[in-house]
Amino acid sequence: MAEHNDFSTEAIHSGQIEDPFGAAVSPLYDSTTFSFADTEALLEVVGGRKQAAFYSRYGMNPSITSLEQRLAALDKAESALAFGSGMAAISALCLAFGRGGMICLGEIYGGTTVFLQHQAKLLGIGTQFIASDDHAALKASLAQGASLVFMETPANPTLKISDIEKTAALCHQHGTRLAVDNTFATPINQQPLALGADFAVQSATKYLGGHSDLTAGVVSGTDRDITELNEWRKSLGQAIAPEIAHKLKRSLVTLPLRIERHNKNAQTLAEYLSQHPLIDKVYYPGLVASENHDLAARQMQGFGGMLSFDLKGSGAAARQFADRLTLMKLAPSLGGAETLITQPVTSSHYGLPKALLDRAGISDRMIRLSVGLEAVDDLIADLEQALKAIA
């Protein structure tokens, strides 16, 4: 397919399989294995001289490879790999490219922190944790040697924005790769590879899937790096299932439309909450008053559907507030059509040391909203009734 600049076109047409029956939608290939006319044809594929369907655990299934073509097109990457979950993607990436030491820049998803502090450490992969805006510390750490820097922007759950372009330049001065968790932004709102990152990582469970009904992950990058990463995925058995790949590819068709509505609804709620007397602070890069707004406006095309805020009062009041909501559901995860609410200390960051939470600016008064696609007036009404109940 010819290259297109518009995400809406890529989301619909890239990776489309030419079906002999003329199907408008790529068919699902739920076969685990594929046969060959003769041994020579098989050896062409086994030897890497020809790309073709072979064995689904290897990811060599048309439903998987066609999805990866669409994901790469959206990320404007040479290649992409689809995984069984976001953590599968992150863990494989760290094992493949972080063995020379890792630097974690700024706040990241709690599951990633646990992996780096425990499982990766057990395997001899050391990780330094540095504040996202401490470029002096980053320079010093890079000088000591590291093979991979991992960052998340916007960060979970503070929505803090980190400078991808500046960080990439520093990393590359020391021959270090940069991976950016782009889950909150999605390729529609932010393009890490275009800003200099080596890898764009996403939990496709979230916005890419968009309907809270599948679990998947993706890493995009250069052909060379993705080929190396694929060896780890294959050996670890982390490839996405063909059925899930088919479902995810379908969901990507509406991604640009959904993100547009997520962005709009979140901006409206952030402005409403920022004016409410019971709210101490709102974390959303789309607010002009946000400390990260200027940077976000430079490197993002939209500000996303995630926001957090601190209630005035205690953690108990925040819990009572969450329990009083009726339209918004108390649930982990994010990125679906429905609005979800959590206290990070009871979900994504549960069990993390208090010192780490304090350093990240995460308190028990913080509420995180994954703003859905509902009518925004209905969302505001639900927030209003819950706030009145704890006033």
N, C-alpha and C positions, 0 to 999 in steps of 0.2 A: 504493500500500500504506500502511496506517496505520503511524504511527511506533511503533517498539518500542525499549525500552531495552536489551534483551538482545542481545549481539553474536551469539549463536548463531542467533537468529531472523533478524537482518539478513543474516548471512552466507549464509543459505539462500534467503531470499525476496526481498530487495531487488534491484531491477533485473531481475526475472523478465519475460521476454517472453511475452505472450499468444499462444500458437500456435494457428492455426485447427484443427489436428488434435488439440489437447489434449495435446501433448507435456509431460511432467513437467519436462524440462530444456530450457532455451532452445536453439534450433537454432543452428548455425553458419552465418553468412552470409559466404561466402568470395568474394562478388562484389566486383569493384573499383568498379563503377558501378551506378546504379539508374535505371530509366526512369520517365517521367511520362505521364499520360494526355493532357496538352496543355501548351502553352507557359505558360498562365496558372498551372497547377499547379507547373510548374518555377520560374517567377518568384517564387511565394510562398516557396519554399525559398531560392532564390538571394538574395532580398531580405531574408531573415531574419525574415519575417513568420510563418513556420511551421517547426517543427522536424521534419525527416524525413530519411530516408536519401537520400544524394546521391552522394558520391564518397569512397572509403575513405582516400585520402591526406589528406583534410581531417578524418578521424576521424568522418565522417558515415556510419556503418555500424552497423546494429543490434547487432552483436556487440561493437562498441567502446563505443557509448553506453550499452548495458545494463550492461557492466562498470563504466563510470564511475559509474553510479548506485549500484551496490553499493559501490564504493570510497568514494564520498561519504558513504553511509550509515554505513559503518564509522568514518570519520573525523569523523562528525557535522558535515559541511561542507555548504555550499550547493551546491558543484560540485566535480568532480574531473576531471583530464585524465590519460589513460594515454599513456605514451611507449614508445619502442622499447627503452629501457634507463634505469637510474637516472641515468647521466651525461647522457643526453639530457634528462631532466627537469631536472637541476641546471643544465646549460648554458643551456637555454631560459629558466629562471627568472632566472638572472643577467643574461642579455642583455635580458630584458624589463624587469626592475625594478632592476638594479644599475648602471645607466649613470651614476647620480649619485654613484657611489663605493660601495664595499662595506667592511664590517667583518666579519672572520671571528673568531668568538669561541671560543677553546679549540681542542682537537684535533679534527680532522676526517679523513675518509677521504682517503687519499693521492691518489687520482685527482682529487678536488675541489681539493686543494691545488695539484696540477700545473696544472689548468685555470686557477685563479685567478692563479697566479704567471706563467704563460706565455701561453696563448691569450687570456684575458680582458685581460691587460696589453697585448698587441699591439693589441687593439681599443680601447684607451684607458680601460679600466675598472680603476681602481686599487683595491687591497685592503690594508687594515690588519689585521694579525694581533695579537690581544690575548688574554691569558690569560683563561680562562673566569671566574675569580673576581676579576678586576681591574676592578671596577665604576667606580673612579675614572678609569681609562684609557678605559673605555667612554664615560663621560659626556663626557670631554674630546673624544674622537673624534666623538661624535654632535654636539657643539656646532660642530665644524668642517664638518659636513655629510656626510651619507651617505644613500643611498636604500634600502639593504638591509643588514640584519645577518643573517649566516648562522651557525648553530650546530648542533652535533650532540650529542645526549644520549640515552642513554649514548654516550660518545665511543669511537671506534675507534682504538686497541685497548685503551686504558687503563680503559675503563668509567667514566670520570669523569662525574659528574652535574652539570649546570648548571641553574640556577634559571630555568625558562621564564617563570613569572609575573613575577618581578622584572625580568628582561631585557625582556620585552614592555612593561612599564610605562615603563621608561627609553626604549625606542625610540619609543614613541608620544608621549612628551613632546616629541620632536623631529621628529615627523611621518615617522618612518622605519619601514619594514615589517620584520617579523621572520620569517625562515624557519627551521624546525627540521627537521633530518634525523632522522626517526623510525624509521629502518631497523632498528636493534637492538631497539627496544622493540615496534614495531607498534602499531596502534590498540588492541589488546587490553590492552596493558600501560600505554599512555600516550596521552593526548589533548592534543596541543600546542595545537590551536585553542581548546579549552575553557579552557586556561590563558592565553590571550591572544595566541598567535602568529597571524600572518596567513597563513602557509603551512605545511602539513605535507608533507614530501617523503620519499619512500621509494624505495629500489631494490626493486621488486617481484620481482626475480630471487631475492631472499633468502626471508624468511619468508612473504611473501604467496603466492609461487609454491610454496615449501615442498618441492619434490621435485628440485631441481637439474636441471630440464629445460626451463626457459624463461628468457628475458631480457626485462625490462620495467621501467618506472618509473612513478611517479605523483606528481602535485602536487595537493593539495586546498586550497580557499580559498573566498573569496566569489564569487558569480556575476560580479560586475564584474571582479575581478582575473583570474579564470579565462578570461573572455571575451577579455581583452587578451592573456593568455598563449597562448591558442589561435591567435591570429594568427601568433605566432612559430613555434609548432609546425607550423602549416600550411605556412608559407613555407620552413621548414628541413627539411621532410619527415621529421619525427620521430615521427609517429603510430605507435602499436602496430599490428602486423598483425592482421587479424581472427582468424586461426587462433590466434595467441598470446593474444589477448584472450579467446577462448572457453575456452582451456586455463586461463588465470589465473582466470577467473570460477569455473570448476569447483573450482580449488584453494582458493578462499576459503571454500567450504562447510565445510571442516574446520579452518580457521584457529584458531578458539577452542579446539578440542580439542587441536590440535597445540601451541599456545602453552602450554597448561596443563601438558603433559608436558615441553616444553622447560624451562619454569620449574622444575619439580620436579627434573628430572635435574641441571640446572646448580647448583641450590642444594645438592644432595647432594654433587656433585663439589667444589664450592667449600669446603664444610665439611671434606671429606676432605683436600683439598690443603693447607688452612690448618693442619692438624695434622701434616703430614708433615715430617720433619727435613731433607729435601733441598730443600724449597721455601722460598725467601726471603720472597716476598710473593705474596698472591693478590689480584687485582683483580676484585671482584664486589660490586655494591651491596647484594645480599641478605645479606651478612655483617654482623652487628651491629657488629663491630669496624671496618668500613669507614668511612673518613672521610666518605663521602657517604651513609651509610645513612639518616640522619634525613631528608635532603632527598629521597632516592629514595622513602622510605616516604610522604612527603607528596604527591608528584606522580606516582607510579606505582602501578598496581594489581597489578603483578607485576614481577619483577626480570630476566626475560629468560633466554635460552638461551646467551648469550655470557659467557665469562670469560677472563681472562688471568692468567698467573702468571710470576714470575721464579724460575728455578732458581738454586740456589747453584752457584758455580763460574764457568765461562767460557761464551762463546758457542759454543765448540766442543762443550761438554758438552750444551748445549741442542740443538744440531744432532744430536748422537749420540742423545739421548733421542727426538727426533722420528722419527729413522730406525728406532728399535727398536720403535715401536708397530706392532701388527698389525691390530687391529680398527679403530682410528681411522686415517683416511686422511690422508696429507700432500697437501693441496690448497688452493688459494685459494677465495674465496667462503665462504658461510655460509648458515645457515637451512634446510638440507635435513634429511631424515629421518635421514641418516647423520652421525655425528660426524666433523668435519674439524679438522685441526690445522695451524697454520702458525707460522713465526717471522715476525713483521711485517717485520723488516728484510730478509727474502728474498722478500717477497710484496707485501702492500698498501702498505708504506712503503719498498720497495726503491728505492735511488738518491736518496732525499731527503738533503739536507745533514745532517751529523752535528750541527751546532748546532741545527737544527730538531728532530731526534730527541731530543737531550738536553733541550731545553726542554719537550718533550712527555712526557718520562719513559720513552722507548722505547729499550731496550737490546737487544743481541744475545742476552741471556739470557732475553728475554721469549718466552713461548709463548702463542698465542691458541687457544682451543678454541671451536668452534661445536658445542655439545653437542646431540646428536641424540635420537632417540626409542628407542634401544636399551634393553635392561634395564640399569639403572644398575650392578648388580653386575658385569656383564660389562665395562662401561667402567672401573670401578675396578680390576678384575683386569688390564686392559691397561695402565693407568697404573702399577700396582704392578710388573709385570714389567719395564717399561721403566726405571723408577726404580732398581730393583735392579741392572739391567745397567750403570748408570753410577755406582753408589754407590762 
